[in-house]
Amino acid sequence: MSTKVYGLEKCSTCQKARKWLDKHEIAYEFIDYREHRVDAPALKDWAKQVSGWDKLVNRSGMTWRNLPPNRKSPESDPEWLLLIKEYPALVRRPVVVRGGEVSLGFTEKLFRQIFDA
């Protein structure tokens, strides 16, 4: 089963996740979504699988806090997609896609569940 890990190269949580995967000898492809933007259909699928845009977007990070106030209230898929296209660091990380299933974030417990390790 293929595993793709989406995140940012310098994100400490992504680095921890990758280190855990390497330690457990789990093959994966890492995709930095600043360099390789995620397409709209995939983002919509991710949002649907994780129960909405509010779960997919990190509202506690500096990227969100630095947004102009008028950008913090997207009301439709196209508005969310435009916002993420402009600010890819808004997406929680890492995003792990394995067998079509999407999970967000990294904890050892979560990764043990995902990878049966």
C-alpha positions as CSV (number, residue, x, y, z in Angstrom):
1,M,0.0,0.0,0.0
2,S,1.5,3.3,-1.0
3,T,2.0,6.1,1.6
4,K,2.3,9.8,0.8
5,V,3.2,12.3,3.4
6,Y,2.4,15.9,2.6
7,G,4.0,18.7,4.6
8,L,6.7,21.2,4.8
9,E,10.4,20.3,4.6
10,K,11.4,22.4,7.6
11,C,8.3,21.6,9.8
12,S,9.5,20.0,13.0
13,T,6.3,17.8,13.2
14,C,6.9,16.6,9.7
15,Q,10.5,15.8,10.5
16,K,9.4,13.8,13.6
17,A,6.9,11.9,11.4
18,R,9.4,11.1,8.8
19,K,12.0,10.0,11.4
20,W,9.3,7.7,12.9
21,L,8.6,6.2,9.4
22,D,12.3,5.7,8.7
23,K,12.8,4.1,12.1
24,H,10.0,1.6,11.4
25,E,11.2,1.0,7.8
26,I,7.9,2.2,6.3
27,A,8.3,3.3,2.7
28,Y,6.7,6.6,1.9
29,E,6.9,9.5,-0.5
30,F,7.3,13.0,1.0
31,I,5.7,15.9,-0.8
32,D,6.5,19.5,0.3
33,Y,3.3,21.3,-0.6
34,R,4.9,24.6,-0.9
35,E,7.0,23.3,-3.8
36,H,4.4,20.9,-5.2
37,R,0.9,22.4,-4.7
38,V,-1.9,19.9,-3.9
39,D,-4.6,20.1,-6.6
40,A,-8.2,21.3,-5.8
41,P,-9.9,17.9,-6.0
42,A,-7.4,16.3,-3.6
43,L,-7.8,19.2,-1.1
44,K,-11.6,18.9,-1.3
45,D,-11.3,15.2,-0.7
46,W,-9.0,15.7,2.3
47,A,-11.5,18.3,3.8
48,K,-14.4,15.9,3.3
49,Q,-12.5,13.0,4.9
50,V,-11.4,15.0,8.0
51,S,-14.9,16.5,8.5
52,G,-14.4,19.9,6.9
53,W,-12.1,22.8,6.1
54,D,-12.0,23.8,9.8
55,K,-10.2,20.5,10.6
56,L,-7.9,20.7,7.6
57,V,-6.7,24.2,8.3
58,N,-4.5,25.1,11.2
59,R,-6.0,28.2,12.8
60,S,-3.4,28.3,15.6
61,G,-0.4,28.9,13.4
62,M,1.4,32.1,12.5
63,T,0.2,31.9,8.9
64,W,-3.4,32.0,10.0
65,R,-2.8,34.7,12.6
66,N,-1.0,36.9,10.0
67,L,-3.9,36.7,7.5
68,P,-5.9,39.9,7.0
69,P,-9.1,39.7,8.9
70,N,-11.2,39.7,5.8
71,R,-9.5,36.5,4.6
72,K,-10.4,34.5,7.8
73,S,-14.0,33.8,6.9
74,P,-14.1,31.7,3.8
75,E,-17.6,30.5,3.2
76,S,-17.3,28.2,0.2
77,D,-15.0,25.5,-1.3
78,P,-13.7,28.0,-3.9
79,E,-12.8,30.5,-1.2
80,W,-11.0,27.9,0.9
81,L,-9.2,26.6,-2.1
82,L,-8.0,30.0,-3.1
83,L,-6.8,30.7,0.4
84,I,-4.8,27.4,0.6
85,K,-3.4,28.0,-2.9
86,E,-2.1,31.4,-1.7
87,Y,-1.0,30.1,1.7
88,P,-0.2,26.4,1.6
89,A,1.2,26.4,5.1
90,L,-2.4,26.8,6.4
91,V,-2.9,23.0,5.9
92,R,-2.3,21.0,9.1
93,R,0.7,18.8,8.9
94,P,1.7,16.3,8.1
95,V,-1.2,15.0,6.0
96,V,-0.8,11.2,5.5
97,V,-2.6,9.6,2.6
98,R,-2.5,5.8,2.7
99,G,-4.8,3.6,0.7
100,G,-7.0,6.6,0.0
101,E,-7.5,7.3,3.7
102,V,-6.4,10.7,5.1
103,S,-5.0,11.5,8.5
104,L,-3.7,14.7,10.0
105,G,-0.8,15.4,12.3
106,F,1.7,13.2,14.0
107,T,1.8,11.4,17.3
108,E,3.4,8.0,17.9
109,K,0.0,6.6,18.9
110,L,-1.7,7.8,15.7
111,F,1.1,6.4,13.5
112,R,1.1,3.0,15.4
113,Q,-2.7,2.9,14.6
114,I,-2.2,3.9,10.9
115,F,0.7,1.6,10.2
116,D,0.0,-1.3,12.6
117,A,3.4,-0.9,14.1
